[in-house]
């Protein structure tokens, strides 16, 4: 069976986010890759038990449910870590992404403030900037956990991890807003621009 491969990231020193926290966070990403592969391997195994075990079909169904959590956890983290790789780069004033943001929200700062506000949503999840391919527009969204609220047929452009493991070790729970600010200070907008270009 084809397996998902763990990606490697070129993450240097970050403002506010310690190398130790990045190291521990990457271990969680490794777990999502491993678990996504493991779930897919287990589904055929338990399907083989359905004639002997009345509970096996329920296990198979739960594995399918679990797969969406593990798979999206893997992909969300890949977008997140890639955006912090290669050093911080600002968004070019004449970039296509900036133009698209301004067309949707009127100003870059208005979009940024709204995105940061979404990131303070109570609970565990992700603040996401998506590109809606059908409507050719950008959308902000909150995703619960790893998978609840993902926008169908929309490509993620920015993924900001708001699970506590992403920031509590460095910022404490009360430092959530500073973590959000530092995320954008560390962001490689060249990667984000690339995500946008590939999404169109």
Residue pairs with C-beta under 8 A, 6 or more apart in sequence:
1 40
1 41
3 37
4 33
4 36
4 37
4 74
5 33
6 29
6 30
6 33
7 78
7 81
7 82
9 26
9 81
9 82
9 84
9 85
10 85
10 86
11 22
11 81
11 84
11 85
12 86
12 87
13 19
14 22
14 84
14 182
14 186
15 88
15 182
15 185
15 186
16 170
16 171
16 178
16 179
16 182
16 185
16 186
17 84
17 167
17 170
17 179
17 182
17 183
17 186
18 169
18 170
20 169
21 166
21 167
21 169
21 170
22 84
24 165
24 169
25 77
25 81
25 161
25 165
25 166
26 81
28 77
28 165
29 73
29 74
29 77
29 78
29 81
32 70
32 71
32 73
32 74
32 77
32 146
33 74
35 66
35 70
35 73
36 67
36 70
36 71
36 73
36 74
39 63
39 66
39 67
39 70
40 67
42 63
43 60
43 63
43 64
43 67
46 56
46 59
46 60
46 63
47 56
47 60
49 56
49 59
50 56
50 57
50 60
68 146
68 147
69 145
69 146
69 147
70 146
71 147
72 143
72 146
72 147
72 150
73 146
73 147
75 156
76 126
76 143
76 146
76 156
76 159
76 161
77 159
77 161
79 156
79 158
79 159
79 195
80 159
80 160
80 161
82 191
83 158
83 159
83 187
83 188
83 191
83 192
83 195
84 183
84 186
84 187
84 188
85 188
85 191
86 188
86 190
86 191
87 188
88 185
88 186
88 187
88 188
89 187
89 188
89 189
89 190
90 189
91 97
91 98
91 108
91 189
91 192
91 193
92 98
92 189
92 193
95 189
95 193
96 193
96 196
96 197
97 157
97 189
97 192
97 193
97 196
98 108
100 137
100 138
100 196
101 108
101 111
101 138
102 108
102 111
104 111
104 137
104 138
105 111
105 114
111 138
111 140
112 184
114 140
115 127
115 129
115 140
115 158
115 160
116 127
116 177
116 180
116 181
116 184
118 127
118 140
118 141
118 142
119 127
119 160
119 162
119 176
119 180
120 176
120 177
120 180
121 127
121 142
121 162
123 144
124 144
124 145
124 162
124 163
124 164
125 142
125 143
125 144
125 145
125 146
125 148
125 149
125 162
125 163
126 142
126 143
126 146
126 159
126 160
126 161
126 162
127 140
127 141
127 142
127 158
127 159
127 160
127 162
128 140
128 141
128 142
128 143
128 150
128 151
128 156
128 157
128 158
128 159
128 160
129 138
129 139
129 140
129 156
129 157
129 158
130 138
130 139
130 140
130 141
130 151
130 154
130 155
130 156
130 157
131 137
131 138
131 139
131 154
131 155
131 157
131 196
131 199
131 200
132 138
132 139
132 151
132 153
132 154
133 153
133 154
133 155
133 199
133 200
134 153
136 200
138 157
139 151
139 154
141 149
141 151
142 149
143 149
143 150
155 195
155 198
155 199
156 195
157 192
157 195
157 196
157 199
158 187
158 192
158 195
160 180
160 183
162 176
164 173
166 179
167 175
167 176
167 179
170 179
171 178
171 179
